Amino acid sequence: MLDAVVRDEPHALLLTGPAGIGLATIASSLYVSGHAQVITVLPEKNEKVDLEKGIITVDSIRRLYDATRTLEPKGRVIIIDYAERMAPAAQNAFLKLLEEPTEGTRFMLLSHQPELLLPTITSRSQQVALRPITAEQSTELLDTLGVQDATKRAQLLFIAQGLPAELTRLVSDDERFDARATVVKDARSLVTGAAYEKLLLAKKYKDSREDALTLLEDALKLLKRTVAANGDAMSLRMLTRFEAIHKRVTEQGNVRLQLSATVLY
């Protein structure tokens, strides 16, 4: 489907999907191997690429104006990775570039949260939403990556089933895997531990909203499995409460206070 879309040469293509699906890898396979000039814009912090906390500033977009003023004989593709991190001013500047492109210039936006983009940008882009791969495909990928340990396979599938790029990163980066495995262990304690353990976890994760959200998402996965297996009223109440806590943390609620609220269910 993607090959067909690219052959149609849309002026702007918006590629979306959950984090870990591999948007950048797919973009590379579609365009980087071709003959067109490729310009990639990434989030920055302190004038350095920072994929975790960086943003795409209006200055980054303005630099594209200079880069695209000349004609490129074989065409030009501009890839905006983490497009949702364009600051408001950057989005407005990009909209102008989108509306007045140089001949032969095409755009590809990669986004895990397309709802954060201006409607005027999304409406001018052809959208393709990528879905996670199946459980069977995830298992086959682990076979291809040479993961044989049954315990580690189970951990990997819990953390990143359906997300080929994240599975690949976790297999190739032991430090990343150990960090995520620790979060899963903490999530289990957040669900089943004593009140004191939960308060300690609230203190541990209070300084990072992103890490706290990952913790809650792992806890929600554990609870959903329990509800699906048993369907008992207590697990269902916990699931409902954890979903509300996750929503409040997402909406900028105090992290420590919200995590402490897991004691009450």
C-alpha positions as MATLAB code, in Angstrom:
seq = 'MLDAVVRDEPHALLLTGPAGIGLATIASSLYVSGHAQVITVLPEKNEKVDLEKGIITVDSIRRLYDATRTLEPKGRVIIIDYAERMAPAAQNAFLKLLEEPTEGTRFMLLSHQPELLLPTITSRSQQVALRPITAEQSTELLDTLGVQDATKRAQLLFIAQGLPAELTRLVSDDERFDARATVVKDARSLVTGAAYEKLLLAKKYKDSREDALTLLEDALKLLKRTVAANGDAMSLRMLTRFEAIHKRVTEQGNVRLQLSATVLY';
ca = [
       0.000    0.000    0.000;
       2.803    2.389    0.882;
       4.607    1.642   -2.368;
       1.422    2.523   -4.257;
       1.047    5.768   -2.322;
       4.633    6.814   -3.006;
       4.296    6.016   -6.704;
       1.425    8.509   -6.828;
       3.921   11.117   -5.536;
       1.616   12.938   -3.098;
       2.637   16.503   -2.345;
       2.537   15.709    1.386;
       2.301   12.328    3.103;
       1.487   12.024    6.822;
       2.632    8.670    8.219;
       1.248    7.859   11.683;
       1.415    5.007   14.155;
       2.268    4.193   17.780;
       5.744    4.883   19.127;
       7.999    1.927   18.327;
       6.240    1.002   15.081;
       9.237    2.151   13.003;
       8.099    5.268   11.141;
      11.637    6.489   10.453;
      12.703    3.053    9.180;
       9.750    2.960    6.828;
      10.446    6.494    5.601;
      14.031    5.464    4.857;
      12.911    2.432    2.884;
      10.519    4.568    0.847;
      12.666    7.556    0.011;
      16.253    7.448    1.232;
      17.100    4.572   -1.106;
      15.831    6.572   -4.098;
      17.548    9.262   -6.120;
      15.760   12.331   -4.757;
      17.554   14.666   -2.383;
      16.357   13.906    1.160;
      16.335   16.486    3.959;
      15.398   15.210    7.430;
      14.311   17.538   10.258;
      14.584   16.185   13.820;
      13.723   17.615   17.269;
      16.523   19.580   18.899;
      17.460   20.860   22.315;
      20.337   23.276   22.865;
      21.036   23.108   19.118;
      21.609   19.330   19.227;
      19.341   16.497   18.087;
      17.352   15.250   21.089;
      14.695   12.660   20.278;
      13.472   12.430   23.873;
      12.967   16.050   24.905;
      13.729   18.138   21.827;
      11.311   20.231   19.794;
      11.257   21.427   16.202;
      11.635   25.190   16.321;
      10.495   27.827   13.892;
      14.174   28.421   13.041;
      14.485   24.801   11.880;
      11.559   25.304    9.523;
      12.856   28.650    8.302;
      16.127   26.989    7.344;
      14.120   24.809    5.003;
      13.118   27.897    3.035;
      16.759   28.507    2.110;
      17.338   24.810    1.403;
      14.378   24.606   -0.980;
      14.686   27.845   -2.924;
      16.697   26.171   -5.664;
      15.422   23.491   -8.014;
      16.650   19.941   -7.504;
      16.778   18.074  -10.856;
      15.881   14.697   -9.336;
      13.363   16.066   -6.879;
      13.501   16.686   -3.157;
      11.834   14.977   -0.174;
      11.614   16.733    3.189;
      11.024   14.360    6.110;
       9.758   15.920    9.349;
      10.279   13.310   12.059;
       8.294   13.680   15.299;
       6.203   16.256   13.448;
       3.923   16.708   16.460;
       6.835   18.370   18.236;
       6.781   21.357   15.935;
       6.183   24.403   18.110;
       3.058   26.438   17.217;
       5.136   29.028   15.361;
       6.994   26.240   13.549;
       3.719   24.657   12.451;
       2.506   27.954   11.034;
       5.806   28.454    9.214;
       5.640   24.905    7.869;
       2.083   25.488    6.656;
       3.305   28.349    4.516;
       6.057   26.123    3.085;
       3.478   23.416    2.445;
       1.246   25.837    0.583;
       4.030   27.387   -1.508;
       6.533   24.609   -2.285;
       9.328   24.697   -4.799;
       8.597   22.573   -7.862;
       9.625   18.952   -7.302;
       9.543   19.248   -3.493;
       7.511   16.699   -1.532;
       6.940   16.381    2.200;
       6.690   13.399    4.525;
       5.559   13.980    8.091;
       6.074   11.241   10.692;
       3.939   11.509   13.810;
       2.911    9.403   16.795;
       0.386   12.072   17.839;
      -1.112   13.591   14.684;
      -3.899   15.196   16.735;
      -1.296   17.745   17.897;
      -0.802   19.002   14.341;
      -2.792   21.894   12.939;
      -5.908   20.732   11.072;
      -4.746   22.874    8.160;
      -1.601   20.717    7.945;
      -3.341   17.349    8.227;
      -6.020   18.343    5.721;
      -3.323   19.086    3.130;
      -1.598   15.728    3.671;
      -2.438   12.228    2.520;
      -2.610   10.174    5.704;
      -1.541    6.559    6.164;
      -1.958    4.995    9.622;
       0.298    2.034   10.376;
      -1.025   -0.670   12.682;
       1.046   -2.837   15.037;
       2.177   -6.197   13.719;
       0.447   -9.344   14.992;
       1.530  -11.467   17.954;
       2.669  -14.141   15.508;
       4.749  -11.624   13.546;
       6.288  -10.329   16.785;
       7.274  -13.888   17.696;
       8.752  -14.443   14.239;
      10.739  -11.226   14.582;
      12.230  -12.447   17.878;
      13.191  -15.675   16.085;
      14.898  -13.629   13.380;
      16.698  -11.556   16.012;
      17.989  -14.728   17.662;
      16.241  -14.362   21.041;
      15.954  -17.881   22.487;
      15.591  -17.377   26.241;
      11.920  -18.017   27.046;
      11.798  -15.572   29.965;
      13.320  -12.752   27.954;
      11.008  -13.452   25.015;
       7.997  -13.193   27.319;
       9.302   -9.932   28.760;
       9.956   -8.478   25.307;
       6.509   -9.421   24.063;
       4.872   -7.855   27.117;
       6.834   -4.623   26.704;
       6.681   -4.177   22.935;
       4.478   -6.762   21.228;
       3.341   -5.371   17.889;
       6.111   -2.752   17.748;
       8.932   -4.034   15.522;
      11.256   -1.050   15.918;
      10.994   -1.116   19.712;
      11.482   -4.883   19.831;
      14.614   -4.521   17.711;
      15.977   -1.719   19.914;
      15.337   -3.683   23.114;
      17.088   -6.768   21.751;
      20.124   -4.799   20.582;
      20.432   -2.562   23.672;
      20.781   -4.456   26.963;
      20.755   -1.258   29.003;
      17.464   -0.160   27.425;
      15.963   -3.597   27.989;
      17.043   -3.695   31.646;
      15.552   -0.250   32.236;
      12.210   -1.273   30.709;
      12.200   -4.580   32.598;
      12.633   -2.596   35.818;
       9.626   -0.434   34.955;
       7.539   -3.573   34.361;
       8.612   -4.918   37.764;
       7.657   -1.593   39.357;
       4.313   -1.647   37.537;
       3.570   -5.046   39.050;
       4.313   -3.606   42.500;
       2.086   -0.631   41.743;
      -0.768   -3.068   41.084;
      -0.179   -5.734   43.722;
       2.163   -4.152   46.295;
       1.442   -2.774   49.740;
       0.581    0.885   50.266;
       4.144    1.676   51.395;
       5.606    0.186   48.173;
       3.240    2.275   46.073;
       4.190    5.466   47.914;
       7.880    4.684   47.355;
       7.169    4.293   43.630;
       5.321    7.622   43.607;
       8.475    9.203   45.007;
      10.741    7.345   42.565;
       8.823    8.468   39.445;
       7.747   11.945   40.554;
      10.362   13.821   38.517;
       9.605   12.304   35.108;
       6.098   12.499   33.664;
       7.168   10.368   30.695;
       8.501    7.582   32.932;
       5.415    7.798   35.141;
       3.176    7.372   32.106;
       5.182    4.332   30.978;
       4.808    2.878   34.484;
       1.039    3.423   34.423;
       0.708    2.015   30.906;
       2.507   -1.164   31.978;
       0.249   -1.356   35.048;
      -2.807   -0.976   32.816;
      -1.619   -3.832   30.598;
      -1.239   -6.047   33.667;
      -4.692   -5.114   34.924;
      -6.322   -5.687   31.543;
      -4.807   -9.168   31.434;
      -6.162   -9.877   34.922;
      -9.620   -8.594   34.051;
      -9.647  -10.616   30.822;
      -8.617  -13.776   32.701;
     -10.728  -13.411   35.837;
     -13.165  -10.552   35.391;
     -13.439   -9.997   39.164;
     -14.993   -6.777   40.434;
     -11.914   -5.606   42.382;
      -9.612   -5.825   39.333;
     -12.174   -3.981   37.247;
     -12.394   -1.185   39.834;
      -8.607   -0.938   39.910;
      -8.460   -0.798   36.125;
     -11.000    2.039   36.057;
      -9.080    3.960   38.715;
      -5.704    3.475   37.025;
      -7.175    4.682   33.730;
      -8.380    7.848   35.463;
      -4.957    8.373   37.064;
      -3.217    7.903   33.705;
      -5.557   10.493   32.177;
      -4.812   13.024   34.927;
      -1.034   12.531   34.603;
      -1.367   12.980   30.833;
      -3.267   16.210   31.473;
      -0.393   17.585   33.580;
      -1.670   16.531   36.986;
       0.889   16.358   39.786;
       2.790   13.121   39.156;
       3.585   12.195   42.763;
       0.070   12.997   43.959;
      -1.569   10.967   41.198;
       0.713    7.946   41.653;
       0.052    8.094   45.395;
      -3.650    7.835   44.594;
      -3.058    4.227   43.454;
      -3.084    3.362   47.161;
      -6.835    4.086   47.181;
      -9.009    1.801   45.099;
];
